[in-house]
Amino acid sequence: MADKPVNAVERSSSTAQKALVYLVLVALFALLFNLGGRPIEFKDYLRYAEVAREILQLDDWVMLHEQGKIYVDKPPLQFWLTATAYQAFGVTPFAARLPSATAAFCGVLVTFFFARRIFGSTQTAFLAAIVLLSAYDYLWWARRTRIDMLFGVLFSVSLICFYCGCQTAAPRKKTLWYLAFWLATGLAFMDKAFIAFSNLAVVVSYGIFITRRPEGRTISPARLALTSPVLLLVTLPWIIALVHHPQFSDFWQILKQTRIMDRQEAFYFYLVQMPLKLLPATPFVVMGIWGFLRYRRQIPEKDGLQFALLWVLSIVLILHLTVAKSTRYLLPVYLPCALLGAWALPFFLQKTKALGIILHGADRFLLTIVSLGTVSPLVVAYFYGVSLIPALLYSAAMAAALVAARKFLPYKTAGFFVSFILMLLLIDAGDTVVREKVSVYYRMNRAIKMQQFAPDRVVFYKCYSRAQTAMEFYFNRPMACSDDWRAIVSNPQIRAIVTTRDIAEAKITPAELENPSRTIPCDDKWIVIIKPDR
């Protein structure tokens, strides 16, 4: 009889290990598969990739630059990480997106371990991590060059550390958790500046809430304040180096003249967008909120759910009150939403059989769609008349991933979310198949390289266009530009001129413009003019 509890523990440990291994493999596949397939400017923000590239070009890790000009919009953390990825993997779309993908992977693991801590269940922890990874907006920004994914994960880690500190009675452990809170906050500041301190809204709201109860004294505000200097240890080295940089006076003048982004939307913007961007978890998050409010006196994990709910409400309220609005600003609330949704799923499955029937039906339907969708790259390639070989490889990889993911799925309730992840990856693969059709700068880059022109033989007429930025990234070097047409034409070293079609029509004859040996059209706007040999 004594062996039974031991065996039960061993089985539980083995299941937890298998679930974690499965989670790691699925997350790595979802975040890294075809990460570098799409051109950098297609559905990415090229500026962030280029600023990081110029760190290496100028060998300046303190003062950021974009096309040689001082860049003041964001702190340097994301650009440092991207530049480091360039050093390891080269200046490629894969390296440019790797910091965001890595941050998203860390966010999935953090969700798993935090959920297991507050729920005491591997199954719920696994569901929380999968729910987060499957959220449409989370996976979207995880595979982009933007800085928001790294910020969202650091922001979430800071609040998790704060909560763990509040729940820890041992003074030493509490101090370590609070130090970690300030460390993560400092790193979030280094990624996105002062918005990092909005986590204090959650800290204050939770502090006010918990101090009404006897265990509220465990928050120890004095200890939290005394550990705050670690924030300066993270941020001050760069700030001091920036102040002593030779270009700091120019930086300061530009910063004072810079206008903060003004992306105005309706007040109810997030009420509409948040349910859409959280799909397919939205119904379960709503169920989690309602279920907590309805059954909170019966829930053992009440405190963790309260913290998650306060976290979501505090940040969403702040976002509603700000003028600038974008769906990527919601990334810091997806982790607590995943916790609420993951808790609600097994909780309500025990209360009603109807939910299980609905979930099973939805899973079967989505699985069918994804199974049929594995041939979609081939269909897209055939429709656009591009090579079928890459499409065949994508289809084979996705089919193999689907079979493996369903065969080794540790908890059937997660199947619906895993299928949704694969469906999003199939859409991305379809985009990659037609990259030469949809990406003008990629076509421009290919056209110039096929002519075997060295970058110093190519000039942009009119300086600092978006096309020039893309070419500088693809060639990993500055590209010459000029506003003097005569100087470009008379220079025998120049072999190709990149300009817009309307300028070309004004500068050269119609016969020359239509001559395929003289021009390479890239799209309706951009054209490459080939100068005749002399």
Buried (B, 14 or more C-beta within 10 A) or exposed (E): EEEEEEEEEEEEEEBBEBBBEBBBBBBEBBBBBBBBBBBBBBBBBBBBBBBBBBBBBEEEBBBBBBBEEBBBBBBBBBBBBBBBBBEEEEBBBBBBBBBBBBBBBBBBBBBBEBBBBBBEBBBBBBBBBBBBBBBBBBBBBBBBBBBBBBBBBBBBBBBBBBBBBBBBEEEEEBBBBBBBBBBBBBBBBBBBBEBBEBBBBBBEBBBEEBBEEEEBEBBBEEBBEEBBEBBEEBBEEBEEEBEEBEBBEBBBEBEEEEEEEEEEBEEEBBEEBBBEBBEBBBBBBBBBBEBBEEEEEEBEBBBBBBBBBBBBBBBBEBBEEEEEBBBBBBBBBBBBBBBBBBBBBBBBBEEEEEBBEEBBEBBEEBBEBBBEBBBBBBBBBEEBEBEBEBBBEBBEBBBEBBEBBBEEBBBEBBBBBBBBBBBBBBEBBBBBBBBBBBBBBBBBBBBBEEBEBEBBBBBBBBEBBEBBBBBBBBBBBBBBBBEEBEEBBEBEEBBBBBBBBEBBEEBBEEEBBEEEEBBBBBBEEBBBBBBEEE
